[in-house]
Amino acid sequence: MGKNVLLIDDSSTMRKIIGRSLRQAGLEFDNIYEAADGLEALEVLESNKVDIILSDINMPNMDGITFLREKANRPAMKNIPVLMISTETGDDIIGEAKSLGAVGAIKKPFTPDKVNEILGPLLK
C-alpha cells in the first residue's frame, strides 16, 4: 500500500508545483491531499490517513507554526512527520518549527532532486 501526503499552502499554484515536484522526484503517493491553511489541514487530518505533511509557514487563518502547535495536541495526528516548505528558512523560524515537531525544511524555490534528498529518507 502506498503513502498519503498532505500539502498545506495558501497558494493553489504552489500546491500544484509541490505535487509535480514530488512526482518528478520519483516519490509516489496514493493520495495527495491539499489544504489552504492550518485550519483546513486539521479538517483533512481528522478524516484521512496521512503519512507525511508538507507545510508552508506563512498562511492566513492558521499559519504553519500554529498548525504544528495544534497538531501536537491531537493524539491521532501528533506523530505524523511535518516538513516545512517556505521562503522563510531562517534559523529562528525553522528552529521554532523543529521545536514543535517539524522534521526539517525545504526552501522555496526548490528542485525535485532537493525534495527527494530531504523527503525520500522520511518515507522509508
C-alpha positions as CSV (number, residue, x, y, z in Angstrom):
1,M,0.0,0.0,0.0
2,G,1.3,3.5,-0.9
3,K,1.6,6.6,1.2
4,N,-0.6,9.6,1.5
5,V,0.7,13.2,1.7
6,L,-0.9,16.4,2.8
7,L,0.2,19.7,1.1
8,I,-0.6,22.8,3.1
9,D,-0.1,26.1,1.3
10,D,-2.3,29.1,0.8
11,S,-1.3,29.2,-2.9
12,S,-3.1,26.6,-5.1
13,T,-0.4,27.1,-7.7
14,M,2.3,26.3,-5.1
15,R,0.4,23.2,-4.1
16,K,0.4,22.0,-7.7
17,I,4.1,22.8,-8.1
18,I,4.9,20.8,-4.9
19,G,2.8,17.9,-6.1
20,R,4.5,17.9,-9.5
21,S,7.9,18.1,-7.8
22,L,7.0,15.0,-5.7
23,R,6.2,13.1,-8.9
24,Q,9.3,14.4,-10.7
25,A,11.4,13.3,-7.7
26,G,10.0,9.8,-8.2
27,L,8.1,9.8,-5.0
28,E,4.8,8.0,-5.5
29,F,1.8,8.7,-3.3
30,D,-1.7,7.0,-3.4
31,N,-3.3,10.3,-2.4
32,I,-2.2,13.9,-2.4
33,Y,-4.5,15.9,-0.1
34,E,-4.4,19.7,-0.1
35,A,-5.3,22.4,2.4
36,A,-5.0,26.2,2.0
37,D,-4.1,26.8,5.7
38,G,-3.7,25.0,9.0
39,L,-7.4,25.0,9.8
40,E,-8.2,23.2,6.6
41,A,-5.3,20.8,7.2
42,L,-6.7,19.8,10.6
43,E,-10.0,19.0,9.0
44,V,-8.3,16.9,6.3
45,L,-6.3,15.1,9.0
46,E,-9.5,14.3,11.0
47,S,-10.9,12.3,8.2
48,N,-8.0,10.9,6.2
49,K,-4.9,8.8,6.9
50,V,-1.8,10.9,6.1
51,D,1.8,9.6,6.3
52,I,3.6,12.9,5.8
53,I,2.8,16.6,5.7
54,L,4.5,19.3,3.7
55,S,3.5,22.7,5.1
56,D,4.1,26.4,4.3
57,I,4.8,28.7,7.2
58,N,3.1,32.0,6.2
59,M,-0.6,31.4,5.6
60,P,-3.9,33.2,6.6
61,N,-6.3,31.9,9.2
62,M,-3.8,29.4,10.7
63,D,-0.1,29.6,9.9
64,G,2.3,26.7,9.8
65,I,3.7,27.3,13.3
66,T,0.3,27.5,14.9
67,F,-0.7,24.4,12.9
68,L,2.3,22.5,14.5
69,R,1.1,23.6,18.0
70,E,-2.5,22.4,17.3
71,K,-1.4,19.1,15.7
72,A,0.8,18.3,18.7
73,N,-2.3,18.5,21.0
74,R,-4.2,15.9,19.0
75,P,-3.1,12.3,19.7
76,A,-4.4,10.8,16.5
77,M,-2.2,13.1,14.4
78,K,0.7,14.3,16.6
79,N,3.2,11.7,15.3
80,I,2.7,12.5,11.6
81,P,6.0,14.0,10.3
82,V,5.9,17.5,9.0
83,L,8.4,19.0,6.6
84,M,8.2,22.8,6.3
85,I,8.3,24.3,2.8
86,S,8.8,28.0,2.9
87,T,10.6,31.1,1.6
88,E,11.4,31.7,5.3
89,T,14.2,29.3,6.3
90,G,15.9,31.5,8.9
91,D,17.3,29.6,11.9
92,D,14.8,31.3,14.2
93,I,11.6,30.3,12.5
94,I,12.9,26.8,11.4
95,G,14.3,26.3,14.9
96,E,10.8,27.1,16.3
97,A,9.2,24.7,13.8
98,K,11.6,21.9,14.7
99,S,11.0,22.5,18.4
100,L,7.3,22.0,17.7
101,G,7.9,18.7,15.9
102,A,8.8,19.6,12.3
103,V,11.4,17.1,10.9
104,G,13.1,19.6,8.6
105,A,12.6,22.3,6.0
106,I,13.0,22.9,2.3
107,K,13.5,26.5,1.0
108,K,11.3,27.7,-1.9
109,P,12.1,27.6,-4.8
110,F,13.3,24.0,-4.8
111,T,14.2,21.3,-7.3
112,P,12.8,17.8,-7.5
113,D,16.3,16.5,-6.5
114,K,16.2,18.5,-3.3
115,V,12.7,17.3,-2.5
116,N,13.9,13.7,-3.0
117,E,17.0,14.2,-0.9
118,I,15.1,15.5,2.1
119,L,11.8,13.7,1.8
120,G,13.0,10.3,0.4
121,P,14.5,9.1,3.7
122,L,11.4,10.1,5.7
123,L,9.3,7.8,3.6
124,K,11.3,4.6,4.1
